[in-house]
Amino acid sequence: MTTKELLYVEDALGHAQYVMTKCRESAGQLQDSELKTLVEQMASKQQMLFTSFYGLL
């Protein structure tokens, strides 16, 4: 893997982790159960993306 490719993967990891964190924070503050479930699902998808990107390393 080239240095530039590694930087792209690092950047993708950071973005996935940021979105995952924000989704979890937001889900904890939501009162609407349907919306809370949707945001929790988004956090789970971001976790899967993070794991996939991390696996590239």
Residue frames as qw, qx, qy, qz and C-alpha x, y, z in Angstrom:
[[0.000, 0.891, 0.455, 0.000, 0.00, 0.00, 0.00],
 [0.410, 0.476, -0.030, 0.777, 1.39, 3.37, -0.97],
 [0.198, -0.185, -0.448, 0.852, 1.72, 6.25, 1.46],
 [0.305, -0.042, -0.170, -0.936, -1.07, 8.12, -0.30],
 [0.608, -0.249, -0.663, -0.360, -3.40, 5.10, -0.11],
 [0.474, -0.261, -0.690, 0.481, -2.61, 4.70, 3.57],
 [0.009, 0.089, 0.221, -0.971, -3.50, 8.35, 4.15],
 [0.488, -0.158, -0.418, -0.750, -6.85, 7.81, 2.40],
 [0.629, -0.290, -0.722, -0.011, -7.60, 4.81, 4.62],
 [0.320, -0.190, -0.528, 0.763, -6.58, 6.78, 7.73],
 [0.211, -0.020, -0.038, -0.977, -8.86, 9.61, 6.67],
 [0.593, -0.222, -0.578, -0.514, -11.75, 7.21, 6.05],
 [0.533, -0.260, -0.727, 0.345, -11.20, 5.68, 9.51],
 [0.119, -0.130, -0.349, 0.920, -11.37, 9.10, 11.10],
 [0.391, -0.085, -0.248, -0.882, -14.55, 10.04, 9.28],
 [0.629, -0.248, -0.695, -0.243, -16.27, 6.75, 10.08],
 [0.443, -0.246, -0.660, 0.555, -15.32, 7.06, 13.73],
 [0.056, 0.043, 0.158, -0.985, -16.54, 10.67, 13.91],
 [0.524, -0.158, -0.401, -0.735, -19.92, 9.86, 12.34],
 [0.618, -0.240, -0.748, 0.045, -20.31, 6.79, 14.56],
 [0.290, -0.184, -0.546, 0.764, -19.60, 8.87, 17.69],
 [0.231, 0.012, -0.002, -0.973, -22.00, 11.63, 16.68],
 [0.589, -0.202, -0.595, -0.507, -24.76, 9.11, 15.88],
 [0.548, -0.275, -0.735, 0.291, -24.37, 7.46, 19.28],
 [0.116, -0.141, -0.365, 0.913, -24.40, 10.83, 21.05],
 [0.377, -0.054, -0.237, -0.894, -27.50, 11.90, 19.14],
 [0.592, -0.234, -0.726, -0.259, -29.31, 8.61, 19.72],
 [0.396, -0.236, -0.692, 0.555, -28.78, 9.04, 23.45],
 [0.050, 0.195, 0.233, -0.951, -30.59, 12.38, 23.36],
 [0.356, -0.117, -0.543, -0.751, -33.55, 11.41, 21.18],
 [0.469, 0.021, 0.596, -0.652, -37.00, 10.82, 22.65],
 [0.779, 0.328, -0.124, -0.519, -38.71, 9.48, 19.51],
 [0.742, -0.251, 0.621, 0.024, -38.15, 5.71, 19.54],
 [0.804, 0.514, 0.277, 0.113, -38.33, 5.29, 15.75],
 [0.315, 0.901, -0.238, 0.178, -35.85, 8.05, 15.12],
 [0.450, -0.682, 0.570, -0.088, -33.60, 6.75, 17.89],
 [0.859, 0.028, 0.506, 0.072, -33.62, 3.27, 16.30],
 [0.665, 0.724, 0.081, 0.163, -32.76, 4.75, 12.90],
 [0.056, 0.895, -0.403, 0.182, -29.81, 6.72, 14.30],
 [0.655, -0.458, 0.598, -0.048, -28.59, 3.66, 16.22],
 [0.869, 0.323, 0.355, 0.122, -28.70, 1.69, 12.95],
 [0.431, 0.867, -0.158, 0.192, -26.63, 4.41, 11.30],
 [0.316, -0.766, 0.546, -0.127, -24.08, 4.11, 14.11],
 [0.832, -0.121, 0.541, 0.023, -23.92, 0.34, 13.57],
 [0.760, 0.609, 0.151, 0.168, -23.32, 0.79, 9.85],
 [0.150, 0.903, -0.350, 0.198, -20.52, 3.24, 10.59],
 [0.610, -0.537, 0.578, -0.066, -19.02, 0.69, 12.99],
 [0.881, 0.214, 0.404, 0.121, -19.06, -1.89, 10.18],
 [0.527, 0.819, -0.065, 0.215, -17.39, 0.60, 7.82],
 [0.220, -0.839, 0.476, -0.149, -14.77, 1.41, 10.44],
 [0.782, -0.269, 0.562, 0.010, -14.05, -2.29, 10.92],
 [0.816, 0.493, 0.254, 0.162, -13.77, -2.81, 7.17],
 [0.301, 0.898, -0.230, 0.226, -11.40, 0.10, 6.72],
 [0.454, -0.704, 0.533, -0.122, -9.35, -1.01, 9.71],
 [0.903, 0.011, 0.427, 0.053, -9.10, -4.47, 8.17],
 [0.660, 0.730, -0.047, 0.170, -7.31, -2.94, 5.20],
 [0.068, -0.848, 0.493, -0.183, -4.42, -2.03, 7.45]]
